[in-house]
């Protein structure tokens, strides 16, 4: 029958939507009434990787704390995800989720979205360009936010996640935070946490 909810799930740097097909299929077997949309980022040169071209939602310049980045290209990606959200207008519940850079885009897009949103999930992620979000997120004060992070993540360091959570609180948003003993990855325990969170929203 018709789906009750849609999850738009965004991959991390250098990956594609296909990289998350297995996870989406597993989630689908538990949540058959949910439709999963897996967009792929445009291919662009990434400064961090010596200008090599790869799928990326926006440019990442350095490995330092991510909050001071300019995030070139993030506006275009936000508009693209907003178009996907608009296309789901007939669906009762729409959730934005993403891993790493995709989770950063989920937060950036979701918090500024002016339509109805059922949830935002950021896995092994961070809040990009918080200075651009000042005063633009008030419409989503009540949206459920899930943040999951690995305590030994070497790519998006735990302290960046902590800084992002502080920034979210400063913007006036509440969130559920779960940490796992893992690196920059998606593990079964986290899958269970994510599934339980989705179930509650879709119910």
Contact map, one row per residue, 1 for C-alpha under 8 A:
11100000000000000000000000000000100000000000000000000000000000000000000000000000000000000000000000000000000000000000000000000000000000000000000000000000000000000000000000000000000000000000000000000000000
11110000000000000000000000000000100000000000000000000000000000000000000000000000000000000000000000000000000000000000000000000000000000000000000000000000000000000000000000000000000000000000000000000000000
11111100000000000000000000000000111000000000000000000000000000000000000000000000000000000010000000000000000000000000000000000000000000000000000000000000000000000000000000000000000000000000000000000000000
01111100000000000000000000000000110000000000000000000000000000000000000000000000000000000011100000000000000000000000000000000000000000000000000000000000000000000000000000000000000000000000000000000000010
00111110000000000000000000000000111000000000000000000000000000000000000000000000000000000011111000000000000000000000000000000000000000000000000000000000000000000000000000000000000000000000000000000000010
00111111000000000000000000000000011110000000000000000000000000000000000000000000000000010010111000000000000000000000000000000000000000000000000000000000000000000000000000000000000000000000000000000000000
00001111100000000000000000000000011110000000000000000000000000000000000000000000000000000000011110000000000000000000000000000000000000000000000000000000000000000000000000000000000000000000000000000000000
00000111110000000000000000000000000111100000000000000000000000000000000000000000000000000000011111000000000000000000000000000000000000000000000000000000000000000000000000000000000000000000000000000000000
00000011111000001000000000000000000111100000000000000000000000000000000000000000000000000000000111100100000000000000000000000000000000000000000000000000000000000000000000000000000000000000000000000000000
00000001111100001000000000000000000001110000000000000000000000000000000000000000000000000000000011100110110000000000000000000000000000000000000000000000000000000000000000000000000000000000000000000000000
00000000111110111011000000000000000001111000000000000000000000000000000000000000000000000000000001111110000000000000000000000000000000000000000000000000000000000000000000000000000000000000000000000000000
00000000011111110000000000000000000000000000000000000001000000000000000000000000000000000000000001111110000000000000000000000000000000000000000000000000000000000000000000000000000000000000000000000000000
00000000001111100000000000000000000000000000000000000111100000000000000000000000000000000000000000011100000000000000000000000000000000000000000000000000000000000000000000000000000000000000000000000000000
00000000000111110000000000000000000000000000000000000111000000000000000000000000000000000000000000000000000000000000000000000000000000000000000000000000000000000000000000000000000000000000000000000000000
00000000001111111010000000000000000000010000000000000010000000000000000000000000000000000000000000000000000000000000000000000000000000000000000000000000000000000000000000000000000000000000000000000000000
00000000001101111111000000000000000000111000000000000010000000000000000000000000000000000000000000000000000000000000000000000000000000000000000000000000000000000000000000000000000000000000000000000000000
00000000111000111111100000000000000001110000000000000000000000000000000000000000000000000000000000000000000000000000000000000000000000000000000000000000000000000000000000000000000000000000000000000000000
00000000000000011111100000000000000001010000000000000000000000000000000000000000000000000000000000000000000000000000000000000000000000000000000000000000000000000000000000000000000000000000000000000000000
00000000001000111111110000000000000000000000000000000000000000000000000000000000000000000000000000000000000000000000000000000000000000000000000000000000000000000000000000000000000000000000000000000000000
00000000001000011111111100000000000001000000000000000000000000000000000000000000000000000000000000000000000000000000000000000000000000000000000000000000000000000000000000000000000000000000000000000000000
00000000000000001111111110000000000001000000000000000000000000000000000000000000000000000000000000000000000000000000000000000000000000000000000000000000000000000000000000000000000000000000000000000000000
00000000000000000011111111000000000000000000000000000000000000000000000000000000000000000000000000000000000000000000000000000000000000000000000000000000000000000000000000000000000000000000000000000000000
00000000000000000001111111100000000000000000000000000000000000000000000000000000000000000000000000000000000000000000000000000000000000000000000000000000000000000000000000000000000000000000000000000000000
00000000000000000001111111110000000100000000000000000000000000000000000000000000000000000000000000000000000000000000000000000000000000000000000000000000000000000000000000000000000000000000000000000000000
00000000000000000000111111111000000000000000000000000000000000000000000000000000000000000000000000000000000000000000000000000000000000000000000000000000000000000000000000000000000000000000000000000000000
00000000000000000000011111111100000000000000000000000000000000000000000000000000000000000000000000000000000000000000000000000000000000000000000000000000000000000000000000000000000000000000000000000000000
00000000000000000000001111111110000000000000000000000000000000000000000000000000000000000000000000000000000000000000000000000000000000000000000000000000000000000000000000000000000000000000000000100000000
00000000000000000000000111111111111100000000000000000000000000000000000000000000000000000000000000000000000000000000000000000000000000000000000000000000000000000000000000000000000000000000000000000000000
00000000000000000000000011111111000000000000000000000000000000000000000000000000000000000000000000000000000000000000000000000000000000000000000000000000000000000000000000000000000000000000000000000000000
00000000000000000000000001111111000000000000000000000000000000000000000000000000000000000000000000000000000000000000000000000000000000000000000000000000000000000000000000000000000000000000000000100000000
00000000000000000000000000111111110000000000000000000000000000000000000000000000000000000000000000000000000000000000000000000000000000000000000000000000000000000000000000000000000000000000000000000010000
00000000000000000000000000011111111000000000000000000000000000000000000000000000000000000000000000000000000000000000000000000000000000000000000000000000000000000000000000000000000000000000000000000000000
11111000000000000000000000010011111000000000000000000000000000000000000000000000000000000000000000000000000000000000000000000000000000000000000000000000000000000000000000000000000000000000000000000000000
00111110000000000000000000010011111100000000000000000000000000000000000000000000000000000000000000000000000000000000000000000000000000000000000000000000000000000000000000000000000000000000000000000000000
00101110000000000000000000010001111110000000000000000000000000000000000000000000000000000000000000000000000000000000000000000000000000000000000000000000000000000000000000000000000000000000000000000000000
00000111100000000000000100010000011111000000000000000000000000000000000000000000000000000000000000000000000000000000000000000000000000000000000000000000000000000000000000000000000000000000000000000000000
00000111100000000000000000000000001111100000000000000000000000000000000000000000000000000000000000000000000000000000000000000000000000000000000000000000000000000000000000000000000000000000000000000000000
00000001111000001101100000000000000111110000000000000000000000000000000000000000000000000000000000000000000000000000000000000000000000000000000000000000000000000000000000000000000000000000000000000000000
00000001111000011000000000000000000011111000000000000000000000000000000000000000000000000000000000000000000000000000000000000000000000000000000000000000000000000000000000000000000000000000000000000000000
00000000011000111100000000000000000001111100000000000010000000000000000000000000000000000000000000000000000000000000000000000000000000000000000000000000000000000000000000000000000000000000000000000000000
00000000001000010000000000000000000000111110000000000011100000000000000000001000000000000000000000000000000000000000000000000000000000000000000000000000000000000000000000000000000000000000000000000000000
00000000000000000000000000000000000000011111000000000111100000000000000000000000000000000000000000000000000000000000000000000000000000000000000000000000000000000000000000000000000000000000000000000000000
00000000000000000000000000000000000000001111100000001111000000000000000000000000000000000000000000000000000000000000000000000000000000000000000000000000000000000000000000000000000000000000000000000000000
00000000000000000000000000000000000000000111110000011111001000000000000000000000000000000000000000000000000000000000000000000000000000000000000000000000000000000000000000000000000000000000000000000000000
00000000000000000000000000000000000000000011111000111100001000000000000000000000000000000000000000000000000000000000000000000000000000000000000000000000000000000000000000000000000000000000000000000000000
00000000000000000000000000000000000000000001111111111101001110000000000000000000000000000000000000000000000000000000000000000000000000000000000000000000000000000000000000000000000000000000000000000000000
00000000000000000000000000000000000000000000111111110000001111000000000000000000000000000000000000000000000000000000000000000000000000000000000000000000000000000000000000000000000000000000000000000000000
00000000000000000000000000000000000000000000011111100000001111100000000000000000000000000000000000000000000000000000000000000000000000000000000000000000000000000000000000000000000000000000000000000000000
00000000000000000000000000000000000000000000011111110000000000000000000000000000000000000000000000000000000000000000000000000000000000000000000000000000000000000000000000000000000000000000000000000000000
00000000000000000000000000000000000000000000011111110000000000000000000000000000000000000000000000000000000000000000000000000000000000000000000000000000000000000000000000000000000000000000000000000000000
00000000000000000000000000000000000000000000111111111000000000000000000000000000000000000000000000000000000000000000000000000000000000000000000000000000000000000000000000000000000000000000000000000000000
00000000000000000000000000000000000000000001111011111100000000000000000000000000000000000000000000000000000000000000000000000000000000000000000000000000000000000000000000000000000000000000000000000000000
00000000000000000000000000000000000000000011110000111110000000000000000000000000000000000000000000000000000000000000000000000000000000000000000000000000000000000000000000000000000000000000000000000000000
00000000000011000000000000000000000000000111110000011111000000000000000000000000000000000000000000000000000000000000000000000000000000000000000000000000000000000000000000000000000000000000000000000000000
00000000000011110000000000000000000000011111000000001111100000000000000000000000000000000000000000000000000000000000000000000000000000000000000000000000000000000000000000000000000000000000000000000000000
00000000000111000000000000000000000000001111010000000111111000000000000000000000000000000000000000001000000000000000000000000000000000000000000000000000000000000000000000000000000000000000000000000000000
00000000000010000000000000000000000000001100000000000011111000000000000011001000000000000000000000001100100000000000000000000000000000000000000000000000000000000000000000000000000000000000000000000000000
00000000000000000000000000000000000000000000000000000001111100000000001111001000000000000000000000000000000000000000000000000000000000000000000000000000000000000000000000000000000000000000000000000000000
00000000000000000000000000000000000000000001111100000001111110000000001111000000000000000000000000000000000000000000000000000000000000000000000000000000000000000000000000000000000000000000000000000000000
00000000000000000000000000000000000000000000011100000000011111000000101100000000000000000000000000000000000000000000000000000000000000000000000000000000000000000000000000000000000000000000000000000000000
00000000000000000000000000000000000000000000011100000000001111100000100000000000000000000000000000000000000000000000000000000000000000000000000000000000000000000000000000000000000000000000000000000000000
00000000000000000000000000000000000000000000001100000000000111110100100000000000000000000000000000000000000000000000000000000000000000000000000000000000000000000000000000000000000000000000000000000000000
00000000000000000000000000000000000000000000000100000000000011111100000000000000000000000000000000000000000000000000000000000000000000000000000000000000000000000000000000000000000000000000000000000000000
00000000000000000000000000000000000000000000000000000000000001111100000000000000000000000000000000000000000000000000000000000000000000000000000000000000000000000000000000000000000000000000000000000000000
00000000000000000000000000000000000000000000000000000000000000111111000000000000000000000000000000000000000000000000000000000000000000000000000000000000000000010000000000000000000000000000000000000000000
00000000000000000000000000000000000000000000000000000000000001111111100000000000000000000000000000000000000000000000000000000101100000000000000000000000000000010000000000000000000000000000000000000000000
00000000000000000000000000000000000000000000000000000000000000001111100000000000000000000000000000000000000000000000000000000011110000000000000000000000000000000001000000000000000000000000000000000000000
00000000000000000000000000000000000000000000000000000000000000001111110000000000000000000000000000000000000000000000000000000000100000000000000000000000000000000000000000000000000000000000000000000000000
00000000000000000000000000000000000000000000000000000000000111000111111000000000000000000000000000000000000000000000000000000001100000000000000000000000000000000000000000000000000000000000000000000000000
00000000000000000000000000000000000000000000000000000000000000000001111100000000000000000000000000000000000000000000000000000000100000000000000000000000000000000000000000000000000000000000000000000000000
00000000000000000000000000000000000000000000000000000000011100000000111111000000000000000000000000000000000000000000000000000001100000000000000000000000000000000000000000000000000000000000000000000000000
00000000000000000000000000000000000000000000000000000000011100000000011111100000000000000000000000000000000000000000000000000000000000000000000000000000000000000000000000000000000000000000000000000000000
00000000000000000000000000000000000000000000000000000000111000000000001111111000000000000000000000000000000000000000000000000000000000000000000000000000000000000000000000000000000000000000000000000000000
00000000000000000000000000000000000000000000000000000000111000000000001111111100000000000000000000000000100000000000000000000000000000000000000000000000000000000000000000000000000000000000000000000000000
00000000000000000000000000000000000000000000000000000000000000000000000111111110000000000000000000000000000000000000000000000000000000000000000000000000000000000000000000000000000000000000000000000000000
00000000000000000000000000000000000000000000000000000000000000000000000011111111000000000000000000000000000000000000000000000000000000000000000000000000000000000000000000000000000000000000000000000000000
00000000000000000000000000000000000000001000000000000000110000000000000011111111100000000000000000000000100000000000000000000000000000000000000000000000000000000000000000000000000000000000000000000000000
00000000000000000000000000000000000000000000000000000000000000000000000001111111110000000000000000000000100110000000000000000000000000000000000000000000000000000000000000000000000000000000000000000000000
00000000000000000000000000000000000000000000000000000000000000000000000000111111111000000000000000000000000000000000000000000000000000000000000000000000000000000000000000000000000000000000000000000000000
00000000000000000000000000000000000000000000000000000000000000000000000000011111111100000000000000000000000000000000000000000000000000000000000000000000000000000000000000000000000000000000000000000000000
00000000000000000000000000000000000000000000000000000000000000000000000000001111111110000000000000000000000010000000000000000000000000000000000000000000000000000000000000000000000000000000000000000000000
00000000000000000000000000000000000000000000000000000000000000000000000000000111111111000000000000000000000010001000000000000000000000000000000000000000000000000000000000000000000000000000000000000000000
00000000000000000000000000000000000000000000000000000000000000000000000000000011111111100000000000000000000000000000000000000000000000000000000000000000000000000000000000000000000000000000000000000000000
00000000000000000000000000000000000000000000000000000000000000000000000000000001111111110000000000000000000000000000000000000000000000000000000000000000000000000000000000000000000000000000000000000000000
00000000000000000000000000000000000000000000000000000000000000000000000000000000111111111000010000000000000000000000000000000000000000000000000000000000000000000000000000000000000000000000000000000000000
00000000000000000000000000000000000000000000000000000000000000000000000000000000011111111000000000000000000000000000000000000000000000000000000000000000000000000000000000000000000000000000000000000000000
00000000000000000000000000000000000000000000000000000000000000000000000000000000001111111100000000000000000000000000000000000000000000000000000000000000000000000000000000000000000000000000000000000000000
00000100000000000000000000000000000000000000000000000000000000000000000000000000000111111110010000000000000000000000000000000000000000000000000000000000000000000000000000000000000000000000000000000000000
00000000000000000000000000000000000000000000000000000000000000000000000000000000000011111111000000000000000000000000000000000000000000000000000000000000000000000000000000000000000000000000000000000000000
00000000000000000000000000000000000000000000000000000000000000000000000000000000000000111111000000000000000000000000000000000000000000000000000000000000000000000000000000000000000000000000000000000000000
00111100000000000000000000000000000000000000000000000000000000000000000000000000000000011111110000000000000000000000000000000000000000000000000000000000000000000000000000000000000000000000000000000000000
00011000000000000000000000000000000000000000000000000000000000000000000000000000000000001111110000000000000000000000000000000000000000000000000000000000000000000000000000000000000000000000000000000000000
00011100000000000000000000000000000000000000000000000000000000000000000000000000000000000011111000000000000000000000110000000000000000000000000000000000000000000000000000000000000000000000000000000000010
00001111000000000000000000000000000000000000000000000000000000000000000000000000000010010011111100000000000000000001111000000000000000000000000000000000000000000000000000000000000000000000000000000000000
00001111000000000000000000000000000000000000000000000000000000000000000000000000000000000000111110000000000000000000111110000000000000000000000000000000000000000000000000000000000000000000000000000000000
00000011100000000000000000000000000000000000000000000000000000000000000000000000000000000000011111000000010001000000101110000000000000000000000000000000000000000000000000000000000000000000000000000000000
00000011110000000000000000000000000000000000000000000000000000000000000000000000000000000000001111100110010000000000000111100000000000000000000000000000000000000000000000000000000000000000000000000000000
00000001111100000000000000000000000000000000000000000000000000000000000000000000000000000000000111111111110000000000000011100000000000000000000000000000000000000000000000000000000000000000000000000000000
00000000111100000000000000000000000000000000000000000000000000000000000000000000000000000000000011111111000000000000000001111000000000000000000000000000000000000000000000000000000000000000000000000000000
00000000001110000000000000000000000000000000000000000000000000000000000000000000000000000000000001111111000000000000000001111100000000000000000000000000000100000000000000000000000000000000000000000000000
00000000001110000000000000000000000000000000000000000001100000000000000000000000000000000000000001111111100000000000000000001100000000000000000000000000000000000000000000000000000000000000000000000000000
00000000111110000000000000000000000000000000000000000000100000000000000000000000000000000000000011111111110000000000000001001000000000000000000000000000000000000000000000000000000000000000000000000000000
00000000011100000000000000000000000000000000000000000000000000000000000000000000000000000000000011111111111000000000000011111100000000000000000000000000000000000000000000000000000000000000000000000000000
00000000000000000000000000000000000000000000000000000000000000000000000000000000000000000000000001111111111100000000000001001111000000000000000000000000000000000000000000000000000000000000000000000000000
00000000010000000000000000000000000000000000000000000000100000000000000001001100000000000000000001001111111110000000000000000001000000000000000000000000000000000000000000000000000000000000000000000000000
00000000010000000000000000000000000000000000000000000000000000000000000000000000000000000000000111000111111111000000000111000000000000000000000000000000000000000000000000000000000000000000000000000000000
00000000000000000000000000000000000000000000000000000000000000000000000000000000000000000000000000000011111111100000000111000010000000000000000000000000000000000000000000000000000000000000000000000000000
00000000000000000000000000000000000000000000000000000000000000000000000000000100000000000000000000000001111111110000000000000011000010000000000000000000000000000000000000000000000000000000000000000000000
00000000000000000000000000000000000000000000000000000000000000000000000000000100110000000000000000000000111111111000000000000000000000000000000000000000000000000000000000000000000000000000000000000000000
00000000000000000000000000000000000000000000000000000000000000000000000000000000000000000000000100000000011111111000100100000000000000000001000000000000000000000000000000000000000000000000000000000000000
00000000000000000000000000000000000000000000000000000000000000000000000000000000000000000000000000000000001111111000000000000000000000011011000000000000000000000000000000000000000000000000000000000000000
00000000000000000000000000000000000000000000000000000000000000000000000000000000000000000000000000000000000111111100000000000000000010011011000000000000000000000000000000000000000000000000000000000000000
00000000000000000000000000000000000000000000000000000000000000000000000000000000010000000000000000000000000011111111100000000000000000001011000000000000000000000000000000000000000000000000000000000000000
00000000000000000000000000000000000000000000000000000000000000000000000000000000000000000000000000000000000000011111000000000000000000000011000000000000000000000000000000000000000000000000000000000000000
00000000000000000000000000000000000000000000000000000000000000000000000000000000000000000000000000000000000000001111100000000000000000000000000000000000000000000000000000000000000000000000000000000000000
00000000000000000000000000000000000000000000000000000000000000000000000000000000000000000000010000000000000000001111110000000000000000000000000000000000000000000000000000000000000000000000000000000000000
00000000000000000000000000000000000000000000000000000000000000000000000000000000000000000000111100000000000001001011111100000000000000000001001000000000000000000000000000000000000000000000000000000000000
00000000000000000000000000000000000000000000000000000000000000000000000000000000000000000000111000000000000000000001111100000000000000000000001100000000000000000000000000000000000000000000000000000000100
00000000000000000000000000000000000000000000000000000000000000000000000000000000000000000000011100000000000000000000111110000000000000000000001111000000000000000000000000000000000000000000000000000000100
00000000000000000000000000000000000000000000000000000000000000000000000000000000000000000000001110000000011001000000111111000000000000000000001111000000000000000000000000000000000000000000000000000000000
00000000000000000000000000000000000000000000000000000000000000000000000000000000000000000000001111000010011000000000001111100000000000000000000011100000000000000000000000000000000000000000000000000000000
00000000000000000000000000000000000000000000000000000000000000000000000000000000000000000000000011110111011000000000000111111100000000000000000011110000000000000000000000000000000000000000000000000000000
00000000000000000000000000000000000000000000000000000000000000000000000000000000000000000000000011110010000000000000000011111000000000000000000000111000000000000000000000000000000000000100000000000000000
00000000000000000000000000000000000000000000000000000000000000000000000000000000000000000000000000110010000000000000000001111100000000000000000000111100100100001000000000000000000000011000000000000000000
00000000000000000000000000000000000000000000000000000000000000000000000000000000000000000000000000111111000000000000000001111110000000000000000000111000000100001000000000000000000000000000000000000000000
00000000000000000000000000000000000000000000000000000000000000000100000000000000000000000000000000011011000000000000000001011111000000000000000000000000000100011001000000000000000000000000000000000000000
00000000000000000000000000000000000000000000000000000000000000000010000000000000000000000000000000000001001100000000000000001111110000000000000000000000000000001001101100000000000000000000000000000000000
00000000000000000000000000000000000000000000000000000000000000000110101000000000000000000000000000000001100100000000000000000111110000000000000000000000000000000000000000000000000000000000000000000000000
00000000000000000000000000000000000000000000000000000000000000000111111000000000000000000000000000000000000000000000000000000011111110000000000000000000000000000000000000000000000000000000000000000000000
00000000000000000000000000000000000000000000000000000000000000000010000000000000000000000000000000000000000000000000000000000011111111000000000000000000000000000000001000000000000000000000000000000000000
00000000000000000000000000000000000000000000000000000000000000000000000000000000000000000000000000000000000000000000000000000000111111000000000000000000000000000000000000000000000000000000000000000000000
00000000000000000000000000000000000000000000000000000000000000000000000000000000000000000000000000000000000000000000000000000000111111000000000000000000000000000000000000000000000000000000000000000000000
00000000000000000000000000000000000000000000000000000000000000000000000000000000000000000000000000000000000100010000000000000000111111111000000000000000000000000000000000000000000000000000000000000000000
00000000000000000000000000000000000000000000000000000000000000000000000000000000000000000000000000000000000000000000000000000000011111111000000000000000000000000000000000100000000000000000000000000000000
00000000000000000000000000000000000000000000000000000000000000000000000000000000000000000000000000000000000000000000000000000000000011111100000000000000000000000000000000100000000000000000000000000000000
00000000000000000000000000000000000000000000000000000000000000000000000000000000000000000000000000000000000000110000000000000000000011111110000000000000000000000000000000000000000000000000000000000000000
00000000000000000000000000000000000000000000000000000000000000000000000000000000000000000000000000000000000000111000000000000000000011111111100000000000000000000000000000100000000000000000000000000000000
00000000000000000000000000000000000000000000000000000000000000000000000000000000000000000000000000000000000000000000000000000000000000111111100000000000000000000000000000010000000000000000000000000000000
00000000000000000000000000000000000000000000000000000000000000000000000000000000000000000000000000000000000000111100000000000000000000011111100000000000000000000000000000000000000000000000000000000000000
00000000000000000000000000000000000000000000000000000000000000000000000000000000000000000000000000000000000001111100100000000000000000001111111000000000000000000000000000000000000000000000000000000000000
00000000000000000000000000000000000000000000000000000000000000000000000000000000000000000000000000000000000000000000000000000000000000001111111000000000000000000000000000011100000000000000000000000000000
00000000000000000000000000000000000000000000000000000000000000000000000000000000000000000000000000000000000000000000000000000000000000000001111100000000000000000000000000001100000000000000000000000000000
00000000000000000000000000000000000000000000000000000000000000000000000000000000000000000000000000000000000000000000111100000000000000000001111110000000000000000000000000000000000000000000000000000000000
00000000000000000000000000000000000000000000000000000000000000000000000000000000000000000000000000000000000000000000011100000000000000000000011111000000000000000000000000000111000000000000000000000000000
00000000000000000000000000000000000000000000000000000000000000000000000000000000000000000000000000000000000000000000001111000000000000000000001111100000000000000000000000000111000000000000000000000000000
00000000000000000000000000000000000000000000000000000000000000000000000000000000000000000000000000000000000000000000001111000000000000000000000111110000000000000000000000000011110000000000000001001000000
00000000000000000000000000000000000000000000000000000000000000000000000000000000000000000000000000000000000000000000000011111000000000000000000011111000000000000000000000000011110000000000000000000000000
00000000000000000000000000000000000000000000000000000000000000000000000000000000000000000000000000000000000000000000000001111000000000000000000001111100000000000000000000000000111100000000010000000000000
00000000000000000000000000000000000000000000000000000000000000000000000000000000000000000000000000000000000000000000000000111000000000000000000000111110100001001000000000000000011101000000000000000000000
00000000000000000000000000000000000000000000000000000000000000000000000000000000000000000000000000000000000000000000000000010000000000000000000000011111100001000000000000000000001111111000000000000000000
00000000000000000000000000000000000000000000000000000000000000000000000000000000000000000000000000000000000000000000000000000000000000000000000000001111100001000000000000000000001111100000000000000000000
00000000000000000000000000000000000000000000000000000000000000000000000000000000000000000000000000000000000000000000000000000000000000000000000000000111110011000000000000000000000011110000000000000000000
00000000000000000000000000000000000000000000000000000000000000000000000000000000000000000000000000000000000000000000000000010000000000000000000000001111111111000000000000000000000001110000000000000000000
00000000000000000000000000000000000000000000000000000000000000000000000000000000000000000000000000000000000000000000000000000000000000000000000000000001111110000000000000000000000000110000000000000000000
00000000000000000000000000000000000000000000000000000000000000000000000000000000000000000000000000000000000000000000000000000000000000000000000000000000111110000000000000000000000000110000000000000000000
00000000000000000000000000000000000000000000000000000000000000000000000000000000000000000000000000010000000000000000000000011100000000000000000000000000111111011000000000000000000000010000000000000000000
00000000000000000000000000000000000000000000000000000000000000000000000000000000000000000000000000000000000000000000000000000000000000000000000000000001111111111000000000000000000000000000000000000000000
00000000000000000000000000000000000000000000000000000000000000000000000000000000000000000000000000000000000000000000000000000000000000000000000000001111100111111100000000000000000000000000000000000000000
00000000000000000000000000000000000000000000000000000000000000000000000000000000000000000000000000000000000000000000000000000000000000000000000000000000000011111110000000000000000000000000000000000000000
00000000000000000000000000000000000000000000000000000000000000001100000000000000000000000000000000000000000000000000000000000100000000000000000000000000000111111111000000000000000000000000000000000000000
00000000000000000000000000000000000000000000000000000000000000000000000000000000000000000000000000000000000000000000000000011110000000000000000000001000000111111111100000000000000000000000000000000000000
00000000000000000000000000000000000000000000000000000000000000000000000000000000000000000000000000000000000000000000000000000000000000000000000000000000000001111111110000000000000000000000000000000000000
00000000000000000000000000000000000000000000000000000000000000000000000000000000000000000000000000000000000000000000000000000000000000000000000000000000000000111111111000000000000000000000000000000000000
00000000000000000000000000000000000000000000000000000000000000000010000000000000000000000000000000000000000000000000000000000110000000000000000000000000000000011111111100000000000000000000000000000000000
00000000000000000000000000000000000000000000000000000000000000000000000000000000000000000000000000000000000000000000000000000010000000000000000000000000000000001111111110000000000000000000000000000000000
00000000000000000000000000000000000000000000000000000000000000000000000000000000000000000000000000000000000000000000000000000000000000000000000000000000000000000111111111000000000000000000000000000000000
00000000000000000000000000000000000000000000000000000000000000000000000000000000000000000000000000000000000000000000000000000010010000000000000000000000000000000011111111100000000000000000000000000000000
00000000000000000000000000000000000000000000000000000000000000000000000000000000000000000000000000000000000000000000000000000010000000000000000000000000000000000001111111111100000000000000000000000000000
00000000000000000000000000000000000000000000000000000000000000000000000000000000000000000000000000000000000000000000000000000000000000000000000000000000000000000000111111111100000000000000000000000000000
00000000000000000000000000000000000000000000000000000000000000000000000000000000000000000000000000000000000000000000000000000000000000000000000000000000000000000000011111111000000000000000000000000000000
00000000000000000000000000000000000000000000000000000000000000000000000000000000000000000000000000000000000000000000000000000000000001101000000000000000000000000000001111111000000000000000000000000000000
00000000000000000000000000000000000000000000000000000000000000000000000000000000000000000000000000000000000000000000000000000000000000000100100000000000000000000000000111111100000000000000000000000000000
00000000000000000000000000000000000000000000000000000000000000000000000000000000000000000000000000000000000000000000000000000000000000000000110000000000000000000000000111111110000000000000000000000000000
00000000000000000000000000000000000000000000000000000000000000000000000000000000000000000000000000000000000000000000000000000000000000000000110110000000000000000000000110011111000000000000000000000000000
00000000000000000000000000000000000000000000000000000000000000000000000000000000000000000000000000000000000000000000000000000000000000000000000111100000000000000000000000001111100000000000000000000000000
00000000000000000000000000000000000000000000000000000000000000000000000000000000000000000000000000000000000000000000000000000000000000000000000111100000000000000000000000000111110000000000000000000000000
00000000000000000000000000000000000000000000000000000000000000000000000000000000000000000000000000000000000000000000000000000000000000000000000001110000000000000000000000000011111000000000000000000000000
00000000000000000000000000000000000000000000000000000000000000000000000000000000000000000000000000000000000000000000000000000000000000000000000001111000000000000000000000000001111100000000000000000000000
00000000000000000000000000000000000000000000000000000000000000000000000000000000000000000000000000000000000000000000000000000000000000000000000000011110000000000000000000000000111110000000000000000000000
00000000000000000000000000000000000000000000000000000000000000000000000000000000000000000000000000000000000000000000000000000000000000000000000000011110000000000000000000000000011111000000110000000000000
00000000000000000000000000000000000000000000000000000000000000000000000000000000000000000000000000000000000000000000000000000000000000000000000000000111000000000000000000000000001111100000000000000000000
00000000000000000000000000000000000000000000000000000000000000000000000000000000000000000000000000000000000000000000000000000000000000000000000000001111100000000000000000000000000111111010000000000000000
00000000000000000000000000000000000000000000000000000000000000000000000000000000000000000000000000000000000000000000000000000000000000000000000000000111111000000000000000000000000011111000000000000000000
00000000000000000000000000000000000000000000000000000000000000000000000000000000000000000000000000000000000000000000000000010000000000000000000000000101111100000000000000000000000001111100000000000000000
00000000000000000000000000000000000000000000000000000000000000000000000000000000000000000000000000000000000000000000000000010000000000000000000000000100000000000000000000000000000001111110000000000000000
00000000000000000000000000000000000000000000000000000000000000000000000000000000000000000000000000000000000000000000000000100000000000000000000000000000000000000000000000000000000000011111011000000000000
00000000000000000000000000000000000000000000000000000000000000000000000000000000000000000000000000000000000000000000000000000000000000000000000000000000000000000000000000000000000001001111111000000000000
00000000000000000000000000000000000000000000000000000000000000000000000000000000000000000000000000000000000000000000000000000000000000000000000000000000000000000000000000000000000000000111111100000000000
00000000000000000000000000000000000000000000000000000000000000000000000000000000000000000000000000000000000000000000000000000000000000000000000000000000000000000000000000000000000100000011111110000000000
00000000000000000000000000000000000000000000000000000000000000000000000000000000000000000000000000000000000000000000000000000000000000000000000000010000000000000000000000000000000100000111111111000000000
00000000000000000000000000000000000000000000000000000000000000000000000000000000000000000000000000000000000000000000000000000000000000000000000000000000000000000000000000000000000000000111111111100000000
00000000000000000000000000000000000000000000000000000000000000000000000000000000000000000000000000000000000000000000000000000000000000000000000000000000000000000000000000000000000000000001111111110000000
00000000000000000000000000000000000000000000000000000000000000000000000000000000000000000000000000000000000000000000000000000000000000000000000000000000000000000000000000000000000000000000111111111000000
00000000000000000000000000000000000000000000000000000000000000000000000000000000000000000000000000000000000000000000000000000000000000000000000001000000000000000000000000000000000000000000011111111100000
00000000000000000000000000100100000000000000000000000000000000000000000000000000000000000000000000000000000000000000000000000000000000000000000000000000000000000000000000000000000000000000001111111110000
00000000000000000000000000000000000000000000000000000000000000000000000000000000000000000000000000000000000000000000000000000000000000000000000000000000000000000000000000000000000000000000000111111111000
00000000000000000000000000000000000000000000000000000000000000000000000000000000000000000000000000000000000000000000000000000000000000000000000001000000000000000000000000000000000000000000000011111111100
00000000000000000000000000000000000000000000000000000000000000000000000000000000000000000000000000000000000000000000000000000000000000000000000000000000000000000000000000000000000000000000000001111111110
00000000000000000000000000000010000000000000000000000000000000000000000000000000000000000000000000000000000000000000000000000000000000000000000000000000000000000000000000000000000000000000000000111111111
00000000000000000000000000000000000000000000000000000000000000000000000000000000000000000000000000000000000000000000000000000000000000000000000000000000000000000000000000000000000000000000000000011111111
00000000000000000000000000000000000000000000000000000000000000000000000000000000000000000000000000000000000000000000011000000000000000000000000000000000000000000000000000000000000000000000000000001111111
00011000000000000000000000000000000000000000000000000000000000000000000000000000000000000000100000000000000000000000000000000000000000000000000000000000000000000000000000000000000000000000000000000111111
00000000000000000000000000000000000000000000000000000000000000000000000000000000000000000000000000000000000000000000000000000000000000000000000000000000000000000000000000000000000000000000000000000011111
